[in-house]
Amino acid sequence: MKLSNTMSKKLRLGMQHAGSIFVSSAAWVSTTAYAVNDLPGGPAVNQLNLHPAVTRIAQEQQWLHWFMMAICLVIFVAVFGVMFYSILKHRKSVGHKAANFHESTLVEIAWTIVPFIIVIAMALPATKVLVAQKDTSSADLTIKATGIQWKWGYDYIKGEGEGIAFVSTLDNAHREMSNNGGPKAGEAPDDYLLKVDNPLVVPVNKKIRVITTANDVIHAFAVPAFGIKQDAIPGFVRDTWFRADKVGNYYGQCQELCGKEHAYMPIHVKVVSAQDYSAWVAAKSKEAAAKADDPAKVWTLADLKARGEKVYAANCAACHQVNGKGAGPIKPLDGSAIVLSADHSKQIMVLLNGAAGGAMPPWKALSDTDLAAVISFTKNNWSNQTGQLVQPAEVQAARK
C-alpha cells in the first residue's frame, strides 16, 4: 500500500510536469503564430538596441549612450579587477597579513581628481546635447500635439500648412482585432496597434517644433527614431523639436501611463519630400474647406446618419463599441436614457464638455455638423430608433 501511494504521487507529479510543459509549449506556439516582421521606423523583432536614428539629436543621444556605457564598463572592470586581485593575491591563506595604515595623501588626491575628470568628461558632451535638444528656436514648422484619452490632436499653427487641424486615432480595424483577442494566426500586420487613421505629416530636412499639452491627464509625445519624448500636461505647454533627414514612416506611442486605453495611443509621423508635403497641404486644405459646412444648413436624417456613422467609427467606437453596448465602466449608448431623451441639450452638453470626471473627454474639436451627425446617428441606430435628429444649429447654439 505504501509503495502504491509513492507511485501515485510520482505519477501525479509527472502529469503536473507534463502539463506545465504543454502549457509553456502552447504559449510559445501562440507567440510564434503572431510573429511579425521588423517595422521600418518602428520596433524590430527581438530588438535590443535603440531605434535607428534619423535625426542628428537621436544620433548624438545614441553616441552618448555607448560613450557612457564604455566609461561605466571601464570603471566596473578597474574597481572589481583591483578588488578581486587583492582578494586573490593578498589572502590570509597564503601568508599575507593585513596592513595597518591610514591617511595617504597620494590616494586622497587620486580619488578626488580622477572622479572629477570622469564627471567632466561625461558632463560636457551630455550638456551639449541637452542644450541642443531644448533649442526650439527658428523652426520651419510649428505643430501643437494635444494628448486626449486616447488619441492625439494635431494643429499646424505656424509655417506651411498653418490652420490644418485633425485628430489621429488608432485604426479601428486594429482595435477590433485587439478586442477580439488579437490577430488570427499568421494575420498580424507589421504595424499592429501602431496604424492610425490620420498620420502626422511633415517635410524632410525641416526643423519641426512640437508644442505639447493635454485635455485630460498627463500624456507623453515620444518618437524614438527622432530622439524626442516630451510630457503633455493639462494646463501647461511644453515643446520639443526634430529635423528628420530621411523620408519614411516613423512610429511612437504615448509614454506616460494615462489610463486603461494607454496601449491604444500610437503616434505615426510620416516624413515626406517638400513637394509631397506641399501637395498634402493643398489636399488637406481642400478637405477642411469641404468640411466647413454652414451650421445653418438643414440636413435630412439619412444624410446625418451616414456622416455620423463615420464620425462614430473614428472617435467613439473604441470605447462605446461598434454595437453601442459599452464595456466595463464605459456606459452603453444603446438604450441610454440620455440618448433616447427628446431633450437634445443633454447629449449635446455631454459631447461638448465631457462627463464622468474626464472619463468621457470633451469633443469640442469636432465641427458642429460632425457633432450633430454623431448624435443623430446614436439616436437612430441599434435599438434607438427615435426618429429624432439634431441639426448643426443646435450644437452651435449650445457652444455659446
The 8 nearest C-alpha neighbors of each residue, nearest first, counted from 0:
[[1, 3, 2, 4, 5, 6, 7, 8],
 [0, 2, 4, 3, 5, 6, 7, 8],
 [3, 1, 5, 0, 4, 6, 7, 8],
 [2, 4, 0, 6, 1, 5, 7, 8],
 [5, 3, 7, 1, 6, 2, 8, 0],
 [6, 4, 2, 8, 7, 3, 9, 1],
 [5, 7, 9, 3, 8, 4, 10, 2],
 [6, 8, 4, 10, 5, 9, 3, 11],
 [9, 7, 11, 5, 10, 6, 12, 4],
 [8, 10, 6, 12, 7, 11, 13, 5],
 [9, 11, 7, 13, 8, 12, 6, 14],
 [12, 10, 14, 8, 13, 9, 15, 7],
 [13, 11, 15, 9, 14, 10, 16, 8],
 [12, 14, 10, 16, 11, 15, 9, 17],
 [13, 15, 17, 11, 16, 12, 18, 10],
 [16, 14, 18, 12, 13, 17, 11, 19],
 [17, 15, 13, 19, 18, 14, 12, 20],
 [16, 18, 14, 20, 15, 19, 13, 21],
 [19, 17, 15, 21, 16, 20, 14, 22],
 [20, 18, 22, 16, 21, 17, 23, 15],
 [19, 21, 17, 23, 18, 22, 24, 16],
 [20, 22, 18, 24, 19, 23, 25, 17],
 [23, 21, 25, 19, 24, 20, 26, 18],
 [24, 22, 26, 20, 25, 21, 19, 27],
 [25, 23, 27, 21, 26, 22, 20, 28],
 [24, 26, 22, 28, 27, 23, 21, 29],
 [25, 27, 29, 23, 24, 28, 22, 30],
 [28, 26, 24, 30, 25, 29, 23, 31],
 [27, 29, 25, 31, 30, 26, 24, 32],
 [28, 30, 32, 26, 27, 31, 25, 33],
 [31, 29, 27, 32, 28, 33, 26, 34],
 [30, 32, 34, 28, 33, 29, 27, 184],
 [33, 31, 184, 29, 30, 34, 185, 28],
 [32, 34, 31, 30, 187, 184, 185, 35],
 [35, 33, 31, 32, 30, 36, 187, 185],
 [34, 36, 189, 187, 33, 188, 37, 44],
 [37, 35, 189, 38, 44, 34, 43, 188],
 [36, 38, 43, 44, 39, 42, 35, 189],
 [37, 39, 41, 42, 43, 189, 40, 36],
 [40, 38, 41, 37, 248, 249, 42, 43],
 [39, 41, 249, 248, 250, 38, 224, 42],
 [42, 40, 250, 38, 39, 249, 43, 251],
 [41, 43, 38, 37, 44, 46, 40, 50],
 [42, 44, 37, 46, 38, 45, 41, 36],
 [43, 45, 46, 37, 36, 42, 35, 38],
 [46, 44, 43, 47, 42, 37, 48, 36],
 [45, 47, 43, 44, 48, 42, 49, 50],
 [48, 46, 45, 49, 43, 44, 50, 42],
 [47, 49, 46, 50, 51, 45, 61, 43],
 [48, 50, 51, 47, 61, 223, 46, 52],
 [49, 51, 224, 52, 223, 48, 42, 41],
 [52, 50, 224, 49, 53, 40, 58, 57],
 [51, 53, 224, 57, 58, 54, 50, 225],
 [52, 54, 243, 244, 224, 225, 245, 51],
 [55, 53, 243, 57, 225, 56, 52, 242],
 [56, 54, 58, 57, 59, 53, 242, 52],
 [55, 57, 59, 58, 54, 60, 226, 132],
 [56, 58, 226, 60, 52, 54, 59, 55],
 [59, 57, 55, 61, 56, 60, 52, 62],
 [58, 60, 62, 56, 61, 57, 63, 55],
 [61, 59, 57, 63, 58, 62, 56, 64],
 [60, 62, 64, 58, 63, 59, 57, 65],
 [63, 61, 59, 64, 65, 60, 66, 58],
 [64, 62, 66, 60, 61, 65, 67, 59],
 [65, 63, 61, 62, 67, 66, 60, 68],
 [64, 66, 68, 62, 67, 63, 69, 61],
 [67, 65, 63, 69, 68, 64, 62, 70],
 [68, 66, 70, 69, 64, 65, 63, 71],
 [67, 69, 65, 71, 66, 70, 72, 64],
 [70, 68, 72, 66, 67, 71, 65, 73],
 [71, 69, 67, 73, 72, 68, 74, 66],
 [72, 70, 68, 74, 69, 73, 75, 67],
 [71, 73, 75, 69, 70, 74, 68, 76],
 [72, 74, 70, 76, 75, 71, 77, 69],
 [75, 73, 77, 71, 72, 76, 78, 70],
 [74, 76, 72, 78, 73, 77, 79, 71],
 [77, 75, 73, 80, 79, 74, 78, 72],
 [78, 76, 80, 74, 75, 79, 73, 81],
 [79, 77, 75, 81, 80, 76, 74, 82],
 [78, 80, 82, 76, 81, 77, 83, 75],
 [81, 79, 77, 83, 76, 82, 78, 84],
 [82, 80, 84, 78, 79, 83, 85, 77],
 [81, 83, 79, 85, 80, 84, 86, 78],
 [82, 84, 86, 85, 80, 81, 79, 87],
 [85, 83, 81, 87, 86, 82, 88, 80],
 [86, 84, 82, 83, 89, 88, 87, 81],
 [85, 87, 83, 84, 90, 89, 88, 82],
 [86, 88, 84, 85, 89, 90, 83, 82],
 [89, 87, 85, 90, 84, 86, 93, 95],
 [90, 88, 85, 95, 86, 87, 91, 93],
 [89, 91, 92, 86, 88, 95, 87, 93],
 [90, 92, 95, 94, 93, 96, 89, 97],
 [91, 93, 90, 94, 95, 89, 96, 88],
 [94, 92, 91, 95, 90, 89, 88, 96],
 [95, 93, 91, 92, 96, 90, 89, 97],
 [96, 94, 91, 89, 90, 93, 97, 92],
 [95, 97, 91, 98, 94, 89, 90, 93],
 [96, 98, 99, 95, 91, 89, 90, 100],
 [99, 97, 100, 96, 95, 101, 89, 91],
 [98, 100, 97, 101, 96, 102, 103, 95],
 [101, 99, 98, 102, 103, 97, 104, 106],
 [100, 102, 103, 99, 104, 98, 106, 107],
 [103, 101, 104, 100, 107, 106, 105, 99],
 [102, 104, 106, 105, 101, 107, 100, 108],
 [105, 103, 107, 106, 108, 102, 109, 101],
 [104, 106, 108, 103, 107, 109, 110, 102],
 [105, 107, 109, 103, 108, 104, 110, 102],
 [106, 108, 104, 105, 109, 110, 103, 111],
 [109, 107, 111, 105, 106, 110, 112, 104],
 [110, 108, 106, 112, 111, 107, 113, 105],
 [109, 111, 107, 113, 108, 112, 106, 114],
 [112, 110, 108, 109, 113, 114, 107, 115],
 [111, 113, 115, 109, 114, 110, 108, 116],
 [112, 114, 116, 115, 110, 111, 109, 117],
 [115, 113, 117, 116, 112, 111, 118, 110],
 [116, 114, 112, 118, 113, 117, 119, 111],
 [115, 117, 119, 113, 114, 118, 120, 112],
 [118, 116, 114, 120, 115, 119, 121, 113],
 [117, 119, 121, 115, 120, 116, 122, 114],
 [120, 118, 122, 116, 121, 117, 123, 115],
 [121, 119, 117, 118, 122, 123, 116, 124],
 [122, 120, 118, 119, 123, 117, 124, 125],
 [121, 123, 119, 125, 120, 126, 124, 118],
 [122, 124, 126, 125, 121, 120, 119, 127],
 [125, 123, 127, 126, 122, 121, 128, 120],
 [126, 124, 122, 128, 127, 123, 129, 121],
 [127, 125, 129, 123, 128, 124, 122, 130],
 [126, 128, 124, 130, 125, 129, 131, 123],
 [129, 127, 131, 125, 126, 130, 132, 124],
 [128, 130, 126, 132, 131, 127, 125, 133],
 [131, 129, 133, 127, 128, 132, 126, 134],
 [132, 130, 128, 134, 133, 129, 127, 56],
 [131, 133, 129, 130, 134, 128, 56, 240],
 [134, 132, 130, 131, 135, 239, 129, 240],
 [133, 135, 131, 132, 136, 130, 240, 239],
 [134, 136, 240, 133, 208, 239, 138, 137],
 [135, 137, 138, 134, 208, 133, 206, 240],
 [138, 136, 139, 135, 206, 134, 208, 140],
 [137, 139, 206, 140, 136, 207, 208, 135],
 [140, 138, 206, 205, 207, 158, 137, 141],
 [139, 141, 158, 207, 138, 157, 208, 206],
 [142, 140, 208, 157, 156, 207, 209, 155],
 [143, 141, 155, 209, 154, 156, 210, 208],
 [142, 144, 210, 154, 153, 209, 211, 145],
 [145, 143, 153, 211, 152, 210, 142, 151],
 [146, 144, 152, 213, 212, 151, 211, 147],
 [145, 147, 213, 151, 218, 214, 150, 212],
 [146, 148, 149, 150, 214, 151, 213, 145],
 [149, 147, 150, 360, 146, 215, 257, 260],
 [148, 150, 147, 264, 260, 261, 263, 151],
 [149, 151, 168, 147, 264, 148, 167, 146],
 [152, 150, 146, 167, 145, 166, 147, 153],
 [151, 153, 166, 145, 144, 165, 167, 146],
 [154, 152, 144, 164, 165, 143, 166, 145],
 [153, 155, 164, 143, 142, 156, 163, 144],
 [156, 154, 142, 161, 163, 162, 157, 160],
 [155, 157, 161, 142, 141, 154, 162, 143],
 [158, 156, 141, 161, 140, 155, 159, 142],
 [157, 159, 140, 161, 139, 160, 141, 156],
 [160, 158, 161, 140, 157, 280, 277, 139],
 [159, 161, 280, 163, 158, 155, 162, 157],
 [162, 160, 155, 156, 157, 159, 158, 163],
 [161, 163, 155, 156, 160, 164, 154, 157],
 [164, 162, 155, 161, 160, 154, 284, 165],
 [165, 163, 154, 153, 155, 162, 166, 152],
 [166, 164, 153, 152, 167, 154, 163, 197],
 [165, 167, 152, 151, 153, 168, 197, 150],
 [168, 166, 197, 151, 150, 196, 152, 195],
 [169, 167, 150, 195, 196, 170, 166, 151],
 [170, 168, 195, 194, 171, 263, 196, 264],
 [169, 171, 195, 196, 173, 172, 194, 168],
 [170, 172, 174, 173, 169, 175, 313, 312],
 [171, 173, 175, 174, 170, 176, 169, 177],
 [174, 172, 176, 171, 175, 170, 192, 177],
 [173, 175, 171, 177, 176, 172, 178, 170],
 [174, 176, 178, 172, 177, 173, 171, 179],
 [175, 177, 173, 181, 179, 174, 178, 182],
 [178, 176, 181, 174, 180, 179, 175, 173],
 [177, 179, 175, 176, 180, 174, 181, 173],
 [180, 178, 176, 177, 181, 175, 182, 174],
 [181, 179, 177, 178, 176, 182, 183, 175],
 [180, 182, 177, 176, 179, 183, 178, 187],
 [183, 181, 187, 176, 186, 184, 177, 180],
 [182, 184, 186, 185, 181, 187, 33, 32],
 [185, 183, 32, 186, 33, 182, 187, 29],
 [184, 186, 32, 187, 33, 183, 34, 182],
 [187, 185, 183, 184, 182, 188, 33, 32],
 [186, 188, 182, 33, 185, 35, 189, 191],
 [189, 187, 191, 190, 186, 35, 182, 36],
 [188, 190, 35, 191, 36, 38, 187, 37],
 [191, 189, 193, 188, 194, 192, 38, 41],
 [190, 192, 188, 193, 189, 187, 173, 194],
 [193, 191, 194, 173, 190, 263, 169, 265],
 [194, 192, 190, 265, 191, 195, 169, 250],
 [195, 193, 170, 190, 192, 169, 191, 196],
 [196, 194, 169, 170, 168, 197, 198, 167],
 [195, 197, 170, 168, 167, 169, 198, 194],
 [198, 196, 167, 195, 199, 166, 168, 165],
 [199, 197, 267, 268, 200, 195, 269, 167],
 [198, 200, 268, 269, 267, 197, 201, 153],
 [199, 201, 269, 268, 270, 198, 202, 271],
 [202, 200, 270, 269, 271, 199, 276, 203],
 [203, 201, 271, 273, 272, 270, 276, 205],
 [202, 204, 205, 272, 243, 270, 271, 244],
 [205, 203, 244, 243, 242, 202, 206, 245],
 [206, 204, 242, 203, 139, 202, 207, 243],
 [205, 207, 242, 138, 139, 241, 208, 140],
 [208, 206, 140, 240, 241, 138, 141, 139],
 [207, 209, 240, 141, 138, 239, 135, 140],
 [208, 210, 142, 239, 238, 240, 143, 141],
 [211, 209, 238, 143, 237, 144, 142, 208],
 [210, 212, 231, 144, 237, 238, 236, 143],
 [211, 213, 231, 145, 232, 236, 233, 235],
 [214, 212, 146, 233, 145, 232, 231, 215],
 [213, 215, 233, 147, 146, 216, 145, 212],
 [214, 216, 213, 233, 357, 147, 148, 217],
 [217, 215, 233, 257, 218, 213, 214, 232],
 [216, 218, 232, 231, 257, 233, 213, 255],
 [219, 217, 231, 255, 146, 230, 257, 253],
 [218, 220, 230, 253, 254, 231, 255, 229],
 [221, 219, 229, 228, 253, 230, 231, 218],
 [220, 222, 228, 227, 251, 252, 219, 223],
 [221, 223, 251, 225, 227, 224, 250, 226],
 [224, 222, 226, 225, 50, 221, 227, 251],
 [223, 225, 52, 50, 226, 222, 53, 51],
 [226, 224, 223, 54, 227, 57, 222, 53],
 [225, 227, 57, 223, 224, 56, 222, 228],
 [228, 226, 221, 225, 222, 223, 229, 239],
 [227, 229, 221, 220, 219, 222, 230, 226],
 [228, 230, 220, 219, 221, 231, 239, 227],
 [229, 231, 219, 218, 232, 220, 228, 217],
 [232, 230, 212, 211, 218, 219, 213, 217],
 [231, 233, 217, 212, 213, 235, 230, 234],
 [234, 232, 213, 214, 235, 212, 215, 216],
 [233, 235, 232, 236, 212, 213, 214, 215],
 [236, 234, 232, 233, 212, 237, 231, 213],
 [235, 237, 212, 211, 210, 238, 234, 232],
 [238, 236, 211, 210, 235, 212, 231, 229],
 [239, 237, 210, 209, 211, 236, 208, 229],
 [238, 240, 209, 208, 135, 133, 229, 210],
 [241, 239, 208, 207, 209, 135, 206, 238],
 [240, 242, 207, 206, 225, 243, 54, 208],
 [241, 243, 206, 205, 204, 54, 207, 244],
 [244, 242, 54, 53, 204, 203, 245, 241],
 [243, 245, 204, 53, 203, 54, 242, 246],
 [244, 246, 243, 53, 247, 203, 270, 204],
 [245, 247, 270, 271, 203, 272, 244, 248],
 [248, 246, 270, 269, 245, 249, 271, 40],
 [247, 249, 269, 40, 268, 270, 250, 267],
 [250, 248, 40, 268, 41, 267, 269, 247],
 [251, 249, 267, 41, 266, 40, 222, 268],
 [250, 252, 222, 266, 221, 265, 223, 267],
 [253, 251, 265, 266, 254, 264, 221, 220],
 [252, 254, 219, 220, 255, 264, 218, 221],
 [255, 253, 219, 252, 256, 221, 218, 220],
 [254, 256, 218, 219, 253, 257, 217, 230],
 [255, 257, 258, 261, 254, 218, 253, 217],
 [258, 256, 261, 255, 218, 217, 216, 259],
 [259, 257, 261, 260, 256, 148, 149, 216],
 [258, 260, 261, 257, 262, 256, 263, 149],
 [261, 259, 263, 262, 258, 149, 264, 148],
 [262, 260, 263, 258, 257, 259, 264, 256],
 [261, 263, 260, 264, 265, 259, 253, 252],
 [262, 264, 260, 261, 265, 169, 192, 149],
 [265, 263, 150, 149, 262, 261, 253, 252],
 [266, 264, 252, 193, 251, 263, 253, 169],
 [267, 265, 251, 252, 250, 268, 264, 193],
 [266, 268, 250, 198, 249, 199, 269, 251],
 [269, 267, 199, 249, 198, 200, 248, 250],
 [268, 270, 248, 200, 199, 247, 198, 201],
 [269, 271, 246, 201, 247, 202, 203, 200],
 [272, 270, 202, 246, 203, 275, 276, 269],
 [271, 273, 275, 274, 202, 203, 276, 246],
 [272, 274, 276, 202, 275, 277, 271, 203],
 [275, 273, 277, 276, 272, 278, 271, 202],
 [276, 274, 278, 272, 277, 273, 271, 279],
 [275, 277, 279, 273, 278, 274, 202, 271],
 [278, 276, 280, 274, 279, 275, 273, 281],
 [277, 279, 275, 281, 276, 280, 282, 274],
 [280, 278, 276, 282, 277, 281, 283, 275],
 [281, 279, 283, 277, 160, 278, 282, 284],
 [282, 280, 278, 284, 279, 283, 277, 285],
 [281, 283, 279, 285, 284, 280, 286, 278],
 [284, 282, 286, 280, 285, 281, 279, 287],
 [283, 285, 287, 281, 286, 282, 280, 288],
 [286, 284, 288, 282, 287, 283, 289, 281],
 [285, 287, 283, 289, 284, 288, 282, 290],
 [288, 286, 284, 290, 289, 285, 283, 291],
 [287, 289, 285, 291, 290, 286, 284, 292],
 [288, 290, 286, 287, 291, 285, 292, 284],
 [291, 289, 287, 288, 292, 286, 366, 368],
 [292, 290, 288, 289, 287, 293, 366, 368],
 [293, 291, 290, 294, 368, 289, 296, 288],
 [292, 294, 295, 296, 291, 368, 391, 392],
 [295, 293, 391, 392, 296, 292, 367, 368],
 [294, 296, 293, 392, 297, 391, 390, 292],
 [295, 297, 294, 293, 298, 391, 292, 392],
 [298, 296, 295, 390, 299, 391, 294, 392],
 [299, 297, 296, 303, 300, 302, 390, 301],
 [298, 300, 302, 301, 303, 297, 388, 304],
 [299, 301, 303, 302, 304, 388, 298, 375],
 [300, 302, 304, 299, 303, 305, 298, 306],
 [303, 301, 305, 299, 304, 300, 306, 298],
 [302, 304, 372, 300, 306, 305, 301, 307],
 [305, 303, 376, 307, 301, 306, 302, 308],
 [306, 304, 302, 308, 303, 307, 301, 309],
 [307, 305, 303, 308, 304, 309, 372, 302],
 [306, 308, 373, 372, 304, 310, 376, 309],
 [307, 309, 311, 305, 306, 310, 304, 312],
 [310, 308, 312, 307, 311, 306, 313, 305],
 [309, 311, 307, 313, 308, 312, 314, 373],
 [310, 312, 315, 308, 314, 309, 313, 316],
 [313, 311, 316, 309, 310, 314, 315, 308],
 [314, 312, 310, 311, 309, 315, 171, 316],
 [313, 315, 311, 312, 310, 316, 317, 168],
 [316, 314, 311, 317, 318, 319, 312, 313],
 [315, 317, 320, 321, 312, 319, 318, 311],
 [316, 318, 315, 320, 319, 174, 314, 171],
 [319, 317, 316, 320, 315, 325, 329, 326],
 [318, 320, 325, 316, 323, 315, 317, 331],
 [321, 319, 316, 323, 322, 325, 318, 317],
 [320, 322, 316, 323, 319, 312, 317, 324],
 [323, 321, 320, 324, 381, 333, 319, 325],
 [322, 324, 332, 333, 320, 319, 321, 331],
 [325, 323, 331, 322, 333, 320, 319, 332],
 [326, 324, 319, 331, 329, 330, 320, 323],
 [325, 327, 329, 328, 324, 319, 330, 318],
 [326, 328, 329, 325, 330, 331, 318, 324],
 [327, 329, 330, 326, 325, 358, 331, 318],
 [330, 328, 325, 326, 327, 319, 331, 318],
 [329, 331, 325, 328, 332, 326, 319, 324],
 [332, 330, 325, 324, 333, 323, 319, 335],
 [333, 331, 335, 323, 334, 324, 330, 338],
 [332, 334, 323, 331, 335, 324, 383, 381],
 [335, 333, 332, 383, 336, 382, 339, 331],
 [336, 334, 332, 338, 337, 333, 339, 331],
 [335, 337, 339, 338, 340, 334, 332, 333],
 [338, 336, 340, 335, 339, 346, 345, 342],
 [339, 337, 335, 336, 340, 378, 346, 332],
 [338, 340, 336, 337, 335, 378, 341, 383],
 [341, 339, 337, 342, 338, 336, 343, 345],
 [340, 342, 343, 339, 387, 338, 337, 385],
 [343, 341, 340, 344, 345, 346, 337, 339],
 [342, 344, 345, 341, 346, 347, 340, 389],
 [343, 345, 347, 342, 346, 348, 397, 393],
 [346, 344, 343, 348, 347, 342, 337, 349],
 [345, 347, 349, 348, 344, 343, 337, 338],
 [346, 348, 344, 350, 349, 345, 351, 343],
 [347, 349, 351, 350, 346, 345, 352, 344],
 [350, 348, 353, 346, 352, 347, 351, 354],
 [351, 349, 347, 348, 362, 353, 361, 352],
 [350, 352, 348, 363, 361, 362, 349, 353],
 [353, 351, 361, 349, 350, 348, 354, 362],
 [354, 352, 361, 360, 349, 359, 350, 351],
 [353, 355, 359, 356, 357, 349, 358, 352],
 [356, 354, 358, 357, 359, 353, 360, 349],
 [357, 355, 354, 358, 359, 353, 360, 215],
 [356, 358, 359, 360, 355, 354, 353, 215],
 [357, 359, 355, 356, 360, 354, 353, 148],
 [358, 360, 354, 353, 357, 355, 361, 356],
 [361, 359, 353, 357, 358, 362, 148, 354],
 [362, 360, 353, 352, 351, 350, 363, 359],
 [363, 361, 351, 364, 350, 365, 360, 352],
 [362, 364, 351, 365, 361, 350, 352, 366],
 [363, 365, 362, 366, 361, 165, 166, 152],
 [366, 364, 363, 362, 369, 370, 367, 368],
 [365, 367, 369, 368, 370, 364, 363, 291],
 [368, 366, 391, 370, 369, 394, 395, 371],
 [367, 369, 391, 371, 366, 370, 372, 294],
 [370, 368, 372, 366, 371, 367, 365, 373],
 [371, 369, 367, 373, 372, 368, 374, 366],
 [372, 370, 368, 391, 389, 374, 369, 390],
 [371, 373, 307, 303, 369, 375, 370, 374],
 [372, 374, 307, 376, 370, 375, 371, 311],
 [375, 373, 377, 371, 376, 372, 370, 378],
 [374, 376, 388, 378, 372, 373, 377, 389],
 [375, 377, 304, 373, 307, 379, 374, 378],
 [378, 376, 374, 380, 379, 375, 373, 338],
 [377, 379, 375, 383, 376, 338, 385, 380],
 [380, 378, 384, 383, 376, 377, 385, 386],
 [379, 381, 383, 377, 376, 378, 382, 384],
 [382, 380, 383, 333, 379, 322, 384, 323],
 [381, 383, 384, 380, 333, 334, 379, 385],
 [384, 382, 379, 380, 378, 381, 385, 334],
 [383, 385, 379, 382, 386, 380, 378, 381],
 [386, 384, 387, 383, 379, 378, 339, 388],
 [385, 387, 384, 379, 388, 378, 300, 383],
 [388, 386, 385, 378, 375, 389, 379, 341],
 [387, 389, 375, 300, 390, 386, 378, 374],
 [390, 388, 371, 375, 391, 393, 374, 387],
 [389, 391, 392, 393, 371, 297, 388, 298],
 [392, 390, 368, 294, 367, 371, 394, 393],
 [391, 393, 395, 294, 390, 394, 295, 396],
 [394, 392, 396, 391, 395, 390, 397, 389],
 [393, 395, 397, 391, 396, 392, 367, 398],
 [394, 396, 392, 398, 393, 397, 367, 391],
 [395, 397, 393, 394, 398, 399, 392, 391],
 [396, 398, 394, 399, 395, 393, 348, 347],
 [399, 397, 395, 396, 394, 351, 363, 348],
 [398, 397, 396, 395, 394, 393, 351, 348]]
